Amino acid sequence: MLYCVLAGNYPFNAFLAGFGATVGQFVLTASLRIQTAEANKSDFPAVSPERAFADYIVCSLILHFCCINFIN
């Protein structure tokens, strides 16, 4: 508790942001692989591979922006 009063909780926020970014990126990558797999074409008929990749990039940018914002 004394450490948080003197130094703040920056290290803990950095840990949470790093952990959240890792788990979030794993989930986004798994979702991309599921959407672009040939075996799952019938489950996602309206999603092209290009659209899935664009969604992946946009969501990754939003995720990392939130994590960086959480650190500060």
PDB file of N, CA, C and O in Angstrom, chain B, residues numbered from 101:
ATOM      1  N   MET B 101       0.822  -1.188   0.000  1.00  0.00           N
ATOM      2  CA  MET B 101       0.000   0.000   0.000  1.00  0.00           C
ATOM      3  C   MET B 101       0.867   1.253   0.000  1.00  0.00           C
ATOM      4  O   MET B 101       0.576   2.223  -0.699  1.00  0.00           O
ATOM      5  N   LEU B 102       1.930   1.220   0.790  1.00  0.00           N
ATOM      6  CA  LEU B 102       2.830   2.368   0.842  1.00  0.00           C
ATOM      7  C   LEU B 102       3.474   2.611  -0.515  1.00  0.00           C
ATOM      8  O   LEU B 102       3.685   3.757  -0.911  1.00  0.00           O
ATOM      9  N   TYR B 103       3.789   1.517  -1.236  1.00  0.00           N
ATOM     10  CA  TYR B 103       4.388   1.666  -2.562  1.00  0.00           C
ATOM     11  C   TYR B 103       3.422   2.381  -3.510  1.00  0.00           C
ATOM     12  O   TYR B 103       3.843   3.245  -4.280  1.00  0.00           O
ATOM     13  N   CYS B 104       2.154   2.037  -3.465  1.00  0.00           N
ATOM     14  CA  CYS B 104       1.159   2.682  -4.339  1.00  0.00           C
ATOM     15  C   CYS B 104       1.003   4.160  -4.003  1.00  0.00           C
ATOM     16  O   CYS B 104       0.773   4.976  -4.896  1.00  0.00           O
ATOM     17  N   VAL B 105       1.125   4.510  -2.735  1.00  0.00           N
ATOM     18  CA  VAL B 105       1.015   5.916  -2.341  1.00  0.00           C
ATOM     19  C   VAL B 105       2.230   6.691  -2.829  1.00  0.00           C
ATOM     20  O   VAL B 105       2.098   7.812  -3.320  1.00  0.00           O
ATOM     21  N   LEU B 106       3.425   6.092  -2.696  1.00  0.00           N
ATOM     22  CA  LEU B 106       4.652   6.789  -3.077  1.00  0.00           C
ATOM     23  C   LEU B 106       4.896   6.788  -4.584  1.00  0.00           C
ATOM     24  O   LEU B 106       5.224   7.823  -5.165  1.00  0.00           O
ATOM     25  N   ALA B 107       4.737   5.638  -5.208  1.00  0.00           N
ATOM     26  CA  ALA B 107       5.095   5.503  -6.624  1.00  0.00           C
ATOM     27  C   ALA B 107       3.892   5.471  -7.551  1.00  0.00           C
ATOM     28  O   ALA B 107       4.058   5.550  -8.768  1.00  0.00           O
ATOM     29  N   GLY B 108       2.702   5.360  -7.017  1.00  0.00           N
ATOM     30  CA  GLY B 108       1.522   5.239  -7.867  1.00  0.00           C
ATOM     31  C   GLY B 108       1.315   3.787  -8.262  1.00  0.00           C
ATOM     32  O   GLY B 108       2.078   2.910  -7.855  1.00  0.00           O
ATOM     33  N   ASN B 109       0.300   3.541  -9.042  1.00  0.00           N
ATOM     34  CA  ASN B 109       0.024   2.163  -9.453  1.00  0.00           C
ATOM     35  C   ASN B 109       0.357   1.951 -10.924  1.00  0.00           C
ATOM     36  O   ASN B 109      -0.251   1.107 -11.583  1.00  0.00           O
ATOM     37  N   TYR B 110       1.317   2.712 -11.444  1.00  0.00           N
ATOM     38  CA  TYR B 110       1.719   2.589 -12.845  1.00  0.00           C
ATOM     39  C   TYR B 110       2.185   1.176 -13.206  1.00  0.00           C
ATOM     40  O   TYR B 110       1.759   0.660 -14.239  1.00  0.00           O
ATOM     41  N   PRO B 111       3.039   0.523 -12.403  1.00  0.00           N
ATOM     42  CA  PRO B 111       3.458  -0.836 -12.809  1.00  0.00           C
ATOM     43  C   PRO B 111       2.280  -1.802 -12.915  1.00  0.00           C
ATOM     44  O   PRO B 111       2.259  -2.656 -13.801  1.00  0.00           O
ATOM     45  N   PHE B 112       1.316  -1.677 -12.032  1.00  0.00           N
ATOM     46  CA  PHE B 112       0.162  -2.567 -12.089  1.00  0.00           C
ATOM     47  C   PHE B 112      -0.678  -2.283 -13.328  1.00  0.00           C
ATOM     48  O   PHE B 112      -1.162  -3.213 -13.975  1.00  0.00           O
ATOM     49  N   ASN B 113      -0.856  -1.003 -13.666  1.00  0.00           N
ATOM     50  CA  ASN B 113      -1.598  -0.653 -14.879  1.00  0.00           C
ATOM     51  C   ASN B 113      -0.884  -1.173 -16.119  1.00  0.00           C
ATOM     52  O   ASN B 113      -1.525  -1.653 -17.054  1.00  0.00           O
ATOM     53  N   ALA B 114       0.449  -1.076 -16.129  1.00  0.00           N
ATOM     54  CA  ALA B 114       1.209  -1.579 -17.268  1.00  0.00           C
ATOM     55  C   ALA B 114       1.051  -3.091 -17.390  1.00  0.00           C
ATOM     56  O   ALA B 114       0.921  -3.615 -18.497  1.00  0.00           O
ATOM     57  N   PHE B 115       1.060  -3.793 -16.259  1.00  0.00           N
ATOM     58  CA  PHE B 115       0.859  -5.241 -16.286  1.00  0.00           C
ATOM     59  C   PHE B 115      -0.528  -5.587 -16.824  1.00  0.00           C
ATOM     60  O   PHE B 115      -0.665  -6.458 -17.683  1.00  0.00           O
ATOM     61  N   LEU B 116      -1.550  -4.907 -16.321  1.00  0.00           N
ATOM     62  CA  LEU B 116      -2.914  -5.188 -16.786  1.00  0.00           C
ATOM     63  C   LEU B 116      -3.078  -4.880 -18.268  1.00  0.00           C
ATOM     64  O   LEU B 116      -3.725  -5.636 -18.993  1.00  0.00           O
ATOM     65  N   ALA B 117      -2.496  -3.777 -18.719  1.00  0.00           N
ATOM     66  CA  ALA B 117      -2.599  -3.421 -20.132  1.00  0.00           C
ATOM     67  C   ALA B 117      -1.872  -4.441 -21.000  1.00  0.00           C
ATOM     68  O   ALA B 117      -2.379  -4.827 -22.053  1.00  0.00           O
ATOM     69  N   GLY B 118      -0.699  -4.879 -20.575  1.00  0.00           N
ATOM     70  CA  GLY B 118       0.041  -5.886 -21.336  1.00  0.00           C
ATOM     71  C   GLY B 118      -0.687  -7.216 -21.378  1.00  0.00           C
ATOM     72  O   GLY B 118      -0.740  -7.868 -22.421  1.00  0.00           O
ATOM     73  N   PHE B 119      -1.243  -7.618 -20.254  1.00  0.00           N
ATOM     74  CA  PHE B 119      -1.991  -8.871 -20.206  1.00  0.00           C
ATOM     75  C   PHE B 119      -3.251  -8.781 -21.062  1.00  0.00           C
ATOM     76  O   PHE B 119      -3.581  -9.712 -21.797  1.00  0.00           O
ATOM     77  N   GLY B 120      -3.950  -7.652 -20.962  1.00  0.00           N
ATOM     78  CA  GLY B 120      -5.162  -7.464 -21.766  1.00  0.00           C
ATOM     79  C   GLY B 120      -4.867  -7.431 -23.252  1.00  0.00           C
ATOM     80  O   GLY B 120      -5.637  -7.961 -24.053  1.00  0.00           O
ATOM     81  N   ALA B 121      -3.746  -6.804 -23.628  1.00  0.00           N
ATOM     82  CA  ALA B 121      -3.368  -6.760 -25.043  1.00  0.00           C
ATOM     83  C   ALA B 121      -3.041  -8.152 -25.561  1.00  0.00           C
ATOM     84  O   ALA B 121      -3.400  -8.501 -26.686  1.00  0.00           O
ATOM     85  N   THR B 122      -2.361  -8.947 -24.743  1.00  0.00           N
ATOM     86  CA  THR B 122      -2.004 -10.302 -25.159  1.00  0.00           C
ATOM     87  C   THR B 122      -3.240 -11.172 -25.348  1.00  0.00           C
ATOM     88  O   THR B 122      -3.381 -11.842 -26.371  1.00  0.00           O
ATOM     89  N   VAL B 123      -4.124 -11.161 -24.375  1.00  0.00           N
ATOM     90  CA  VAL B 123      -5.342 -11.973 -24.464  1.00  0.00           C
ATOM     91  C   VAL B 123      -6.246 -11.465 -25.586  1.00  0.00           C
ATOM     92  O   VAL B 123      -6.811 -12.257 -26.341  1.00  0.00           O
ATOM     93  N   GLY B 124      -6.381 -10.156 -25.691  1.00  0.00           N
ATOM     94  CA  GLY B 124      -7.219  -9.582 -26.741  1.00  0.00           C
ATOM     95  C   GLY B 124      -6.707  -9.896 -28.133  1.00  0.00           C
ATOM     96  O   GLY B 124      -7.489 -10.215 -29.028  1.00  0.00           O
ATOM     97  N   GLN B 125      -5.392  -9.806 -28.320  1.00  0.00           N
ATOM     98  CA  GLN B 125      -4.818 -10.110 -29.631  1.00  0.00           C
ATOM     99  C   GLN B 125      -4.977 -11.589 -29.964  1.00  0.00           C
ATOM    100  O   GLN B 125      -5.192 -11.946 -31.122  1.00  0.00           O
ATOM    101  N   PHE B 126      -4.872 -12.454 -28.951  1.00  0.00           N
ATOM    102  CA  PHE B 126      -5.103 -13.881 -29.170  1.00  0.00           C
ATOM    103  C   PHE B 126      -6.538 -14.134 -29.638  1.00  0.00           C
ATOM    104  O   PHE B 126      -6.763 -14.905 -30.571  1.00  0.00           O
ATOM    105  N   VAL B 127      -7.495 -13.491 -28.994  1.00  0.00           N
ATOM    106  CA  VAL B 127      -8.905 -13.670 -29.363  1.00  0.00           C
ATOM    107  C   VAL B 127      -9.164 -13.149 -30.772  1.00  0.00           C
ATOM    108  O   VAL B 127      -9.870 -13.788 -31.552  1.00  0.00           O
ATOM    109  N   LEU B 128      -8.598 -11.993 -31.101  1.00  0.00           N
ATOM    110  CA  LEU B 128      -8.785 -11.440 -32.445  1.00  0.00           C
ATOM    111  C   LEU B 128      -8.164 -12.341 -33.510  1.00  0.00           C
ATOM    112  O   LEU B 128      -8.755 -12.544 -34.570  1.00  0.00           O
ATOM    113  N   THR B 129      -6.984 -12.878 -33.236  1.00  0.00           N
ATOM    114  CA  THR B 129      -6.325 -13.759 -34.200  1.00  0.00           C
ATOM    115  C   THR B 129      -7.095 -15.063 -34.370  1.00  0.00           C
ATOM    116  O   THR B 129      -7.229 -15.565 -35.486  1.00  0.00           O
ATOM    117  N   ALA B 130      -7.598 -15.612 -33.274  1.00  0.00           N
ATOM    118  CA  ALA B 130      -8.406 -16.830 -33.373  1.00  0.00           C
ATOM    119  C   ALA B 130      -9.674 -16.569 -34.180  1.00  0.00           C
ATOM    120  O   ALA B 130     -10.082 -17.408 -34.983  1.00  0.00           O
ATOM    121  N   SER B 131     -10.295 -15.416 -33.973  1.00  0.00           N
ATOM    122  CA  SER B 131     -11.501 -15.071 -34.736  1.00  0.00           C
ATOM    123  C   SER B 131     -11.198 -14.917 -36.219  1.00  0.00           C
ATOM    124  O   SER B 131     -11.988 -15.337 -37.066  1.00  0.00           O
ATOM    125  N   LEU B 132     -10.053 -14.314 -36.533  1.00  0.00           N
ATOM    126  CA  LEU B 132      -9.661 -14.169 -37.937  1.00  0.00           C
ATOM    127  C   LEU B 132      -9.457 -15.532 -38.582  1.00  0.00           C
ATOM    128  O   LEU B 132      -9.904 -15.765 -39.705  1.00  0.00           O
ATOM    129  N   ARG B 133      -8.787 -16.426 -37.881  1.00  0.00           N
ATOM    130  CA  ARG B 133      -8.554 -17.766 -38.434  1.00  0.00           C
ATOM    131  C   ARG B 133      -9.858 -18.533 -38.626  1.00  0.00           C
ATOM    132  O   ARG B 133     -10.012 -19.266 -39.603  1.00  0.00           O
ATOM    133  N   ILE B 134     -10.785 -18.367 -37.705  1.00  0.00           N
ATOM    134  CA  ILE B 134     -12.075 -19.050 -37.828  1.00  0.00           C
ATOM    135  C   ILE B 134     -12.850 -18.512 -39.026  1.00  0.00           C
ATOM    136  O   ILE B 134     -13.454 -19.282 -39.772  1.00  0.00           O
ATOM    137  N   GLN B 135     -12.835 -17.196 -39.213  1.00  0.00           N
ATOM    138  CA  GLN B 135     -13.599 -16.593 -40.306  1.00  0.00           C
ATOM    139  C   GLN B 135     -12.999 -16.885 -41.672  1.00  0.00           C
ATOM    140  O   GLN B 135     -13.732 -16.923 -42.660  1.00  0.00           O
ATOM    141  N   THR B 136     -11.686 -17.093 -41.759  1.00  0.00           N
ATOM    142  CA  THR B 136     -11.051 -17.293 -43.063  1.00  0.00           C
ATOM    143  C   THR B 136     -10.793 -18.758 -43.396  1.00  0.00           C
ATOM    144  O   THR B 136     -10.285 -19.055 -44.477  1.00  0.00           O
ATOM    145  N   ALA B 137     -11.126 -19.674 -42.501  1.00  0.00           N
ATOM    146  CA  ALA B 137     -10.912 -21.097 -42.773  1.00  0.00           C
ATOM    147  C   ALA B 137     -11.907 -21.583 -43.830  1.00  0.00           C
ATOM    148  O   ALA B 137     -13.079 -21.207 -43.823  1.00  0.00           O
ATOM    149  N   GLU B 138     -11.417 -22.413 -44.720  1.00  0.00           N
ATOM    150  CA  GLU B 138     -12.283 -22.947 -45.782  1.00  0.00           C
ATOM    151  C   GLU B 138     -13.408 -23.811 -45.217  1.00  0.00           C
ATOM    152  O   GLU B 138     -14.496 -23.865 -45.791  1.00  0.00           O
ATOM    153  N   ALA B 139     -13.155 -24.477 -44.110  1.00  0.00           N
ATOM    154  CA  ALA B 139     -14.171 -25.352 -43.521  1.00  0.00           C
ATOM    155  C   ALA B 139     -15.351 -24.566 -42.947  1.00  0.00           C
ATOM    156  O   ALA B 139     -16.429 -25.127 -42.754  1.00  0.00           O
ATOM    157  N   ASN B 140     -15.159 -23.289 -42.675  1.00  0.00           N
ATOM    158  CA  ASN B 140     -16.211 -22.475 -42.061  1.00  0.00           C
ATOM    159  C   ASN B 140     -16.872 -21.509 -43.034  1.00  0.00           C
ATOM    160  O   ASN B 140     -17.529 -20.560 -42.606  1.00  0.00           O
ATOM    161  N   LYS B 141     -16.713 -21.728 -44.318  1.00  0.00           N
ATOM    162  CA  LYS B 141     -17.318 -20.829 -45.313  1.00  0.00           C
ATOM    163  C   LYS B 141     -18.839 -20.782 -45.183  1.00  0.00           C
ATOM    164  O   LYS B 141     -19.448 -19.738 -45.418  1.00  0.00           O
ATOM    165  N   SER B 142     -19.453 -21.897 -44.812  1.00  0.00           N
ATOM    166  CA  SER B 142     -20.915 -21.920 -44.697  1.00  0.00           C
ATOM    167  C   SER B 142     -21.398 -21.135 -43.473  1.00  0.00           C
ATOM    168  O   SER B 142     -22.533 -20.659 -43.460  1.00  0.00           O
ATOM    169  N   ASP B 143     -20.560 -20.993 -42.454  1.00  0.00           N
ATOM    170  CA  ASP B 143     -20.942 -20.241 -41.258  1.00  0.00           C
ATOM    171  C   ASP B 143     -20.837 -18.730 -41.455  1.00  0.00           C
ATOM    172  O   ASP B 143     -21.548 -17.965 -40.804  1.00  0.00           O
ATOM    173  N   PHE B 144     -19.941 -18.298 -42.362  1.00  0.00           N
ATOM    174  CA  PHE B 144     -19.722 -16.871 -42.612  1.00  0.00           C
ATOM    175  C   PHE B 144     -19.830 -16.584 -44.108  1.00  0.00           C
ATOM    176  O   PHE B 144     -18.833 -16.235 -44.741  1.00  0.00           O
ATOM    177  N   PRO B 145     -21.029 -16.725 -44.683  1.00  0.00           N
ATOM    178  CA  PRO B 145     -21.135 -16.548 -46.138  1.00  0.00           C
ATOM    179  C   PRO B 145     -20.966 -15.097 -46.596  1.00  0.00           C
ATOM    180  O   PRO B 145     -20.550 -14.853 -47.729  1.00  0.00           O
ATOM    181  N   ALA B 146     -21.281 -14.139 -45.734  1.00  0.00           N
ATOM    182  CA  ALA B 146     -21.234 -12.735 -46.148  1.00  0.00           C
ATOM    183  C   ALA B 146     -19.898 -12.067 -45.846  1.00  0.00           C
ATOM    184  O   ALA B 146     -19.717 -10.890 -46.157  1.00  0.00           O
ATOM    185  N   VAL B 147     -18.959 -12.797 -45.246  1.00  0.00           N
ATOM    186  CA  VAL B 147     -17.680 -12.207 -44.848  1.00  0.00           C
ATOM    187  C   VAL B 147     -16.586 -12.715 -45.779  1.00  0.00           C
ATOM    188  O   VAL B 147     -16.257 -13.901 -45.778  1.00  0.00           O
ATOM    189  N   SER B 148     -16.030 -11.808 -46.571  1.00  0.00           N
ATOM    190  CA  SER B 148     -14.914 -12.178 -47.442  1.00  0.00           C
ATOM    191  C   SER B 148     -13.625 -12.163 -46.622  1.00  0.00           C
ATOM    192  O   SER B 148     -13.579 -11.533 -45.566  1.00  0.00           O
ATOM    193  N   PRO B 149     -12.582 -12.842 -47.087  1.00  0.00           N
ATOM    194  CA  PRO B 149     -11.303 -12.806 -46.363  1.00  0.00           C
ATOM    195  C   PRO B 149     -10.736 -11.395 -46.228  1.00  0.00           C
ATOM    196  O   PRO B 149     -10.115 -11.065 -45.218  1.00  0.00           O
ATOM    197  N   GLU B 150     -10.950 -10.565 -47.249  1.00  0.00           N
ATOM    198  CA  GLU B 150     -10.466  -9.185 -47.176  1.00  0.00           C
ATOM    199  C   GLU B 150     -11.207  -8.403 -46.093  1.00  0.00           C
ATOM    200  O   GLU B 150     -10.601  -7.620 -45.362  1.00  0.00           O
ATOM    201  N   ARG B 151     -12.513  -8.618 -45.994  1.00  0.00           N
ATOM    202  CA  ARG B 151     -13.308  -7.939 -44.970  1.00  0.00           C
ATOM    203  C   ARG B 151     -12.904  -8.422 -43.582  1.00  0.00           C
ATOM    204  O   ARG B 151     -12.800  -7.618 -42.656  1.00  0.00           O
ATOM    205  N   ALA B 152     -12.677  -9.719 -43.427  1.00  0.00           N
ATOM    206  CA  ALA B 152     -12.262 -10.257 -42.133  1.00  0.00           C
ATOM    207  C   ALA B 152     -10.915  -9.676 -41.714  1.00  0.00           C
ATOM    208  O   ALA B 152     -10.721  -9.344 -40.545  1.00  0.00           O
ATOM    209  N   PHE B 153      -9.981  -9.551 -42.664  1.00  0.00           N
ATOM    210  CA  PHE B 153      -8.672  -8.994 -42.343  1.00  0.00           C
ATOM    211  C   PHE B 153      -8.770  -7.508 -42.006  1.00  0.00           C
ATOM    212  O   PHE B 153      -8.083  -7.034 -41.102  1.00  0.00           O
ATOM    213  N   ALA B 154      -9.613  -6.773 -42.719  1.00  0.00           N
ATOM    214  CA  ALA B 154      -9.806  -5.351 -42.415  1.00  0.00           C
ATOM    215  C   ALA B 154     -10.406  -5.174 -41.017  1.00  0.00           C
ATOM    216  O   ALA B 154      -9.985  -4.294 -40.267  1.00  0.00           O
ATOM    217  N   ASP B 155     -11.381  -6.001 -40.672  1.00  0.00           N
ATOM    218  CA  ASP B 155     -11.953  -5.955 -39.325  1.00  0.00           C
ATOM    219  C   ASP B 155     -10.897  -6.268 -38.272  1.00  0.00           C
ATOM    220  O   ASP B 155     -10.864  -5.646 -37.211  1.00  0.00           O
ATOM    221  N   TYR B 156     -10.036  -7.232 -38.571  1.00  0.00           N
ATOM    222  CA  TYR B 156      -8.955  -7.621 -37.665  1.00  0.00           C
ATOM    223  C   TYR B 156      -8.002  -6.451 -37.417  1.00  0.00           C
ATOM    224  O   TYR B 156      -7.619  -6.191 -36.276  1.00  0.00           O
ATOM    225  N   ILE B 157      -7.624  -5.754 -38.475  1.00  0.00           N
ATOM    226  CA  ILE B 157      -6.702  -4.623 -38.344  1.00  0.00           C
ATOM    227  C   ILE B 157      -7.344  -3.495 -37.541  1.00  0.00           C
ATOM    228  O   ILE B 157      -6.712  -2.939 -36.644  1.00  0.00           O
ATOM    229  N   VAL B 158      -8.582  -3.157 -37.852  1.00  0.00           N
ATOM    230  CA  VAL B 158      -9.266  -2.069 -37.143  1.00  0.00           C
ATOM    231  C   VAL B 158      -9.434  -2.411 -35.665  1.00  0.00           C
ATOM    232  O   VAL B 158      -9.177  -1.573 -34.801  1.00  0.00           O
ATOM    233  N   CYS B 159      -9.859  -3.627 -35.375  1.00  0.00           N
ATOM    234  CA  CYS B 159     -10.044  -4.023 -33.976  1.00  0.00           C
ATOM    235  C   CYS B 159      -8.715  -4.092 -33.231  1.00  0.00           C
ATOM    236  O   CYS B 159      -8.662  -3.777 -32.042  1.00  0.00           O
ATOM    237  N   SER B 160      -7.648  -4.497 -33.904  1.00  0.00           N
ATOM    238  CA  SER B 160      -6.323  -4.509 -33.275  1.00  0.00           C
ATOM    239  C   SER B 160      -5.875  -3.096 -32.926  1.00  0.00           C
ATOM    240  O   SER B 160      -5.319  -2.866 -31.852  1.00  0.00           O
ATOM    241  N   LEU B 161      -6.113  -2.159 -33.821  1.00  0.00           N
ATOM    242  CA  LEU B 161      -5.747  -0.770 -33.538  1.00  0.00           C
ATOM    243  C   LEU B 161      -6.543  -0.216 -32.358  1.00  0.00           C
ATOM    244  O   LEU B 161      -5.990   0.478 -31.504  1.00  0.00           O
ATOM    245  N   ILE B 162      -7.828  -0.518 -32.313  1.00  0.00           N
ATOM    246  CA  ILE B 162      -8.658  -0.060 -31.194  1.00  0.00           C
ATOM    247  C   ILE B 162      -8.186  -0.693 -29.886  1.00  0.00           C
ATOM    248  O   ILE B 162      -8.100  -0.013 -28.863  1.00  0.00           O
ATOM    249  N   LEU B 163      -7.884  -1.983 -29.916  1.00  0.00           N
ATOM    250  CA  LEU B 163      -7.406  -2.680 -28.720  1.00  0.00           C
ATOM    251  C   LEU B 163      -6.119  -2.058 -28.198  1.00  0.00           C
ATOM    252  O   LEU B 163      -5.998  -1.782 -27.005  1.00  0.00           O
ATOM    253  N   HIS B 164      -5.163  -1.839 -29.085  1.00  0.00           N
ATOM    254  CA  HIS B 164      -3.883  -1.292 -28.645  1.00  0.00           C
ATOM    255  C   HIS B 164      -4.012   0.169 -28.213  1.00  0.00           C
ATOM    256  O   HIS B 164      -3.306   0.603 -27.302  1.00  0.00           O
ATOM    257  N   PHE B 165      -4.884   0.919 -28.839  1.00  0.00           N
ATOM    258  CA  PHE B 165      -5.134   2.289 -28.388  1.00  0.00           C
ATOM    259  C   PHE B 165      -5.687   2.291 -26.965  1.00  0.00           C
ATOM    260  O   PHE B 165      -5.262   3.092 -26.133  1.00  0.00           O
ATOM    261  N   CYS B 166      -6.626   1.403 -26.689  1.00  0.00           N
ATOM    262  CA  CYS B 166      -7.196   1.331 -25.337  1.00  0.00           C
ATOM    263  C   CYS B 166      -6.152   0.903 -24.312  1.00  0.00           C
ATOM    264  O   CYS B 166      -6.128   1.424 -23.197  1.00  0.00           O
ATOM    265  N   CYS B 167      -5.295  -0.036 -24.678  1.00  0.00           N
ATOM    266  CA  CYS B 167      -4.253  -0.486 -23.748  1.00  0.00           C
ATOM    267  C   CYS B 167      -3.247   0.620 -23.466  1.00  0.00           C
ATOM    268  O   CYS B 167      -2.849   0.814 -22.317  1.00  0.00           O
ATOM    269  N   ILE B 168      -2.834   1.340 -24.486  1.00  0.00           N
ATOM    270  CA  ILE B 168      -1.894   2.448 -24.280  1.00  0.00           C
ATOM    271  C   ILE B 168      -2.554   3.552 -23.465  1.00  0.00           C
ATOM    272  O   ILE B 168      -1.915   4.162 -22.608  1.00  0.00           O
ATOM    273  N   ASN B 169      -3.825   3.808 -23.728  1.00  0.00           N
ATOM    274  CA  ASN B 169      -4.549   4.814 -22.961  1.00  0.00           C
ATOM    275  C   ASN B 169      -4.695   4.389 -21.503  1.00  0.00           C
ATOM    276  O   ASN B 169      -4.668   5.239 -20.613  1.00  0.00           O
ATOM    277  N   PHE B 170      -4.846   3.107 -21.243  1.00  0.00           N
ATOM    278  CA  PHE B 170      -4.988   2.604 -19.876  1.00  0.00           C
ATOM    279  C   PHE B 170      -3.692   2.766 -19.089  1.00  0.00           C
ATOM    280  O   PHE B 170      -3.731   2.998 -17.880  1.00  0.00           O
ATOM    281  N   ILE B 171      -2.551   2.648 -19.752  1.00  0.00           N
ATOM    282  CA  ILE B 171      -1.267   2.802 -19.062  1.00  0.00           C
ATOM    283  C   ILE B 171      -1.110   4.234 -18.559  1.00  0.00           C
ATOM    284  O   ILE B 171      -0.653   4.457 -17.438  1.00  0.00           O
ATOM    285  N   ASN B 172      -1.485   5.187 -19.377  1.00  0.00           N
ATOM    286  CA  ASN B 172      -1.328   6.597 -18.974  1.00  0.00           C
ATOM    287  C   ASN B 172      -2.401   6.924 -18.015  1.00  0.00           C
ATOM    288  O   ASN B 172      -2.475   8.055 -17.535  1.00  0.00           O
TER     289      ASN B 172
END
